[in-house]
Amino acid sequence: MGTVTHVPHDAPEPCPAPEPDGAPLPAWRRVTRGEPRWASAVAVLVAVALQWTLPARLTVHPGWLLPALEVALMAALIAANPVRVEHTSPLYRPAGLVLIACISAANGWSAVRLVVGLVRGQEGHDAAALLVTGGGIWLTNVIVFALWYWEWDRGGPLARMRADRAYPDFLFPQMQSPELAPPHWEPAFPDYLYLSFTNATAFSPTDVMPLNRWAKMLMMLQSAVSLLTVLLVVARAVNILN
């Protein structure tokens, strides 16, 4: 009888060999250069700027603490990878996850405070101010989930660069129809930002499909948060205008 080899559940998935006909693997399935840093860095700075614009009653106190921590973490990440996300270190990915968690916590707190204030009638006395505040929280929510999608899909940008995992967590149209994209195409942060925006506006997947359970649950959570925020803010604003 043959021996059975036990493979750990968390073992990296091997990249498949090239097609039998000799066709090259698409870029998203092979080792490539790291993606440019600027897009994700700009998104984080926009999220921090949006936090500064929120009323003090909706932010975590002291109001400077989380934004300062986020800027410091972003500066460290840029120093480690100033041009492209391709140099790895033991602390690099944990620092990135802590950064996204800080932005998520700050925006989640603001969203909860806004919703509670709307339900109790303590928020929303001025329609214009309410729409600006709600819009800032909603846009930050889009950026936050884009960062989560970007950081977790196939193990994150560094793992995607090394092609550590063969199977994607999100199925982009270019993966299904590679003839419609250039040979060097692979998902980068703007693609995950588009995924987050469409999920927050349509409250469901559009052209990018989640394949794993965590991706489905994360998209479902984003849709729920976006729907609740939009409904309450818009309903209150319309009520004030009427």
N, C-alpha and C positions, 0 to 999 in steps of 0.2 A: 504493500500500500504506500501511496505517496505521502509525503509530509505536508502539513497545512501550515502556511505562513500567515501569521497574525500581523496585520498592519494597524498601527495606532490610528485612532479616529482623527487625531489632529495632525496627522502626517500631511505634508504638502502634496498636492496633486501633481503628478508628473505631466509635463507638457507633451502632447501627442507628437508622434513623428510626422514628417512631411507626407503629403498625399502620395499614393503609389505612383501616380503619373508624373511625379517630380514637380508639381506645382508648389511654389513657395508658400509658406504659412503667412497669413495676414499679420500685420504688425502687432495687433493686440494679442497674438498668441505666441510671439517670439520675443527674445531679448532685444530691447531698444534703448535709446537714450531717455533720460528722465524728462518729464514734461516741464515747461517753463514755470517758474515760481510766481510770476507777476500776477496772474489771474486770481489765484487763491489769496495772495497777500492783499490785493485791492479789495476783495470781498470782505476779508476780516476787518480791514480799516473802515470800510463803509458801515459794517455792523457796529463797530465801536463808536463811530460818529453818530449813528442813529440812537445809540444808548444815551449819549450825552444830551441829545435834544429832548428826551422824555422829561416830563414833570418830575420833580423830586419825590413826590408822594408815590410814584409808581416804580421807583428804583430801589435797589438794595443799598442800605446805608452802612458806612459812608459812601456817597455816590461815586467817589473817585476810585474806590478800591478795586472793583472788578475791571473797569476799563484800564486802569494802570497795569494790573496783572496781565490782562490780555495783550496790551501793547508790548510789555516786557517779554512775554512768551513769543509773540510774533517776531520781535527783534532777534531773539535767540534763534528761531527757526530760519530767518532770513540769513543770519550770520553763518549758519551751518550749510545752507544751500542758497546762496545769493542769486543765482541765475536759473539753475534747473534743480529739480528735486531728484537728486541722484546719489548724494553722499550719505551713507547710513551710519548710525551710531546707536549704542544701547538706549540712550535717552531721547533720541529724536522723535520716534513715534509716540512714546508716552507723553512727551511735551505737547505734541500736536493734539492728542486726544484730550489732554487737560485743557488746552486752549478752547477747543470746541465745546467741552463740557461747561467751561466758565461762561461762554457766550450763551449757551443753551439755558443755563441756570438763571442768568440775568434776565434774558428775554422771557423765560417761563414765569419768573416772579412778576415781571411787569404785566404779562398777559393775565395772570390770575388776579392781580390787584385791579386791573381795568375791568375784568368781567365781574368781579365782586362789587366794585363800585357802581357799575351799570345796573346790576340786579338790585342793589340797595338804594338806587337813586342818588348816589353821591357823586357820580361822574356824568359828564355829558350835558353840561349846562350851556355850552357853546358848540354849535354844530361843526363849524370850521375847525376849531381846536380839537374836537373829538375825532374828526376824520384824519387830521394830521397825525395825532397820537396813534390811533388805530392803524393807520397806514404804515407808520414807522415800525410798529410791533409786527405787523404782517410781513413787511419786507425783510426785517431781521429774521423772522421765522423761515422765510424762503432761503436766505443765506445759510442759516444754521443747518437746515436739513440737506442743502447742497453739500456742505462740508462733511456731514455724516456719510452721505452716499459716496462721496469722493474718497473718504478715508477708509471705508469698509469694503467697497467693491473689490473682490479678488485680493483682499489683504492690504489695500492701500496703494498709493502711487509708487512707492519703492518696490513692493512685491509685483505690481503690474510691469514695472520696468524690467525686472528680472524674469518675468514670466514664470513665477513660482507656482501659480495655479492655472490649470487648463480651462476650468469651467467658470464662466462669468456669473455674477449675481444679478446683473441687469443686462437685458438683451436689447442692444441698440439696433436700429434699422440697418446700419452698415455691416453688422455681423451676420444678418440674415441674407443680405444682398451685397456681397463684397464688390461686385462689378460696378456698383453705383458710387464707390468711394475710391480715392487714390490708394495705392499699395501701402503708403506709410500711415494710413489713418489708424488711430486708436483713441479711445475716449480720454478726454482731459477735463479739467475743472469746468470750463464753460458748458460742456455736455451735461454734467451733473447739475449745474445751475439751471439749465433749461428743463431738465427732468423735474427739479424741485418746483420751479415756477409753474409748469403745466399741471403738476399734481396739486398745487395749492389753488389753482384757478378752476380746474375741471373737477377737483375732488375725486379723481380716479386716474389710473394710468392712461396715457395717450398713445404715443408711438414707442415708448420705452417700457418694456415689460419686466417686472420683478420675477426672478426665478426661484430664489431661496425664501424660506419662511421669514427670516429676519428682515429681508428687504420688503416683503409684503406687509409685515407688522409695522415697520417704520413708515412706509408710505400711508398706511391706514391711520397711524397716529397723526401724521402731518395733515392729512385731509380733515380729520376730526378737529384739530386745533384751528386750522384755517377756516373751516366752516363755522365753528362757534364764534370766532373773533369777528368774521365778516358779518354774520347775521346780527349779532348783538350791536355792533358799532353802527352798521347801516340802518338798522331798525330804529335805534335811538336818535341818530342824526335826522332821519326822515320825520320822526315824531316831533323833534324840536323845530324843524323847518315848517311843519304844518301847524 
